[in-house]
Amino acid sequence: MAKIAFIGAGSLGFTRGLVRDILTFPLLRDATISLMDIDPERLDFAYRACTSIVERGHYPAKVEATLDRAAALKGADAVLCTILCGDVRVWQHDILIPMKYGVNTNVGDTRGPSGIFRALRTIPVMLDICRDIERHCPNALLLNYTNPMAMLCRAMQRETKVQVSGLCHSVQGTAAMLAEWIGAPMDEITYVCAGINHLSWFIEYAWKGRDAYPLIRKAMNRRKVLNTEQVRNEMFLHLDYYVTESSGHNSEYNWWFRKRPELLDKYCTTGTGWNPGHYAYILDEYRRRERTWKGEVRQWFAEGAPFPLERGQEYASKIINARMGGDPYKFNGNVPNTGLVTNLPQDACVEVPVLADRRGLNPIYVGALPPQCAALTNAAIASEEMAVEGCLTGDPKRVFQAIAYDPLTAAVLSLAEIKRMVAEMFRRNKACLPQFKTIAF
């Protein structure tokens, strides 16, 4: 019987969907599902939801809940991590302080000043989780859903022996979107996609073995398609390859779309859902969720905890099934660059095709990215590498330098202005960053 541990199981949406998917596999239907969270109430809700799935599916599985991370991990074959370090009262300043200085990010969970400070708070916790895995289940596979994906995975892969990969929906979601635009069934599409999380490139995209990029370019003539992904479509029309993740996210990762108000109005409104007023909506929505989630979950249970038992689209379950001896499964995961992408830095965390089987994770060689794609990707990696180094060594100046090289920040601010912004972010986060003995730089 497999044992699968969920760290951060109070992320109820993720947990119940993943447990549902896992139990649909014959090899995993009798698994022990070990749920762990630091919030007893959220943990109880997750336990009751997963128990309902087991009972309704008539599975011989066992569900257990604990506040003790070591107990959850002991003897686990796979670990799924869905934690969030700090609530909206903490991370809102990742967005609001840069905005005060004119750095207009929007989601702020991946890179740039917002993503870097989220990483600084989260990396120490992730490393603690990995140390527990090394002690209590050293052969377990760690599948991470927590952002910022690339920086967290880079730190874990650099500092620990845990076999870890980060999972994101960007690759398969974008592949399906492009297939819909050209009217192709997804089972007739093949592709090669590589880069880093939220900034991977479809260096090959084919329909029935033929290059489909001319059809994608033709689809841009339809206004509905063009406006659906304003930023990514603009990048494709000029850089020739399609990039993963949404236009809202991608508008933060480069120099071109968010540095002047008129560019925001042109590229960051129609179809992307992200605009200069969106911060207020996001923060208000998260505050509303924090106020109302208990009542909404209780109402869901009062209605009988309705939840479909058919397998969903999350692919963690397929990876775990393959690891336990089921059918091998190919996916795009976040792994160390051991010569897999030849024009990205060695050992950086890259997002490439990976084959999961009984041996574990087997990354697949890709080769070189097109130079125009590698240039933007390397800029992001350089910033992230400095951020990880700064976090691991407790060096605030290295963090400042990482943010100074962020493309959007550098397009808006001078070095002196960046220094003042980063200093303010450090002061606001001081209580959450014990690894920094000083925040002066």
C-alpha positions, 0 to 999 in steps of 0.5 A: 500500500502506498502512503501519500502525505499532504503538507498544507492539506488545508488548501482544501481545493487542491487536497480534495481534487488530488485525493480524488484523482489518486484513488481512481488508480487501481494501484493507489485505491488502498493508499494511506492518505496522510493530511498535515496542516498547521491550522486545526480547523482547516485540517479537520475540513480536509479530513472530512472532505477526503473521508467523504470521497473514500466513503462515496467511492467505496475505496479501501483507502485510509485517511489520517490527519495530524498537526505533526509533520514528521508523523505525516511524512514517516514512511511516505512514498510521495509528498505533495506540498501546497503551503502558503507562508503568510496570509494577505496581511503579509503578502499584500505589501509585496504588491503595494510597496513596489506599486508605490515606487511605480513598479506595476506588477499584478500577480506577484507570486513568481518573480520580480520584487513581489515573487522574490520576497515571497521566496525569501519567506518560503524557502526556509520552510521548504528546506525544513520540510525537505530535511524532514523528508530526508529523515523520515522518507528519504526515497519519497518523491516531493511534488511541489505546487507552492510558488514561486516555483523556480526559486523554491525548487532551485533552493531545494534541489541545491541544498537537499537530496530530495527528489523534487519537482514542481508542478504547474498547469502552464504547459498543458493549459497553453498547449490546449488553448493553442489547439483550440485556436487552430481547431485541432483535437488535443490527441493529435498535437505533439510539442516540445516545451522548455524554459523555466516555470511560467516562462517556457517556450513551445520550441516545437508545436505540431498537428499530425506531425506538421508544424502548426505555427503557421496556423497559430499565426493565422489565428491571430487575424481573429480579433477574439483570439488576438485580444484573448492573450494580448501580451503573449500574442504580442510576444509571439508575433515578434519573438516567433515562439509561444510562451507559457502562462497567462498574459497577466503573469507574462506582462510582469516578466519583461520590459515591454508592457507595464512600464508606462500607463499607456502600455498598460492601457494597450496591453493589460486590459482586454482579455487578460483580466489584469489592469492597474485597478486589479490589485484592489480587487485581488486584495479585497477578494482574498480578504473576503475569502479569509472572512467567509471561507469557514461559512462556505465550507460548512455550507458545502458539508451541509449540502452533502459535500458534493464532489465528482468522483471522476478523475480530473486534470491534475497530473500529480496522481499520474506521476505517483501512479507511475512511481509506484509501478503503473504506466510511465507518464510524461509531463513538464516538470521543474528539475535541475538543468543537467545539460538538458537546455544547453543555453541556460545555466547549469543546475538552474531550475528548468521546466522540461519534459520529464518521464516518471516511472518506477525509477522516479523522475527522468528528465529529457534532453531538449538542446538549445532554446532559440536565442531570442527566447534564451535571452529573456529566460536567462535574464529571469534566471540571473535574477532568481539565482541571486535571490536564492543565493541571498536567501540561503546566505542571509545577504540582503545586498544580494537580494537587492541586486537580484531585484535590480536586475529584474527586467520590469523593475530595471525598466522603471527605476534607477538603482538608488530608487530600487535600493529604497524600495527593497529597503522598505520591503525588508523593513516590512518583512523583517519579522518573517525573515529570521535568516537575515541577521541584518536588513541593512545593505 
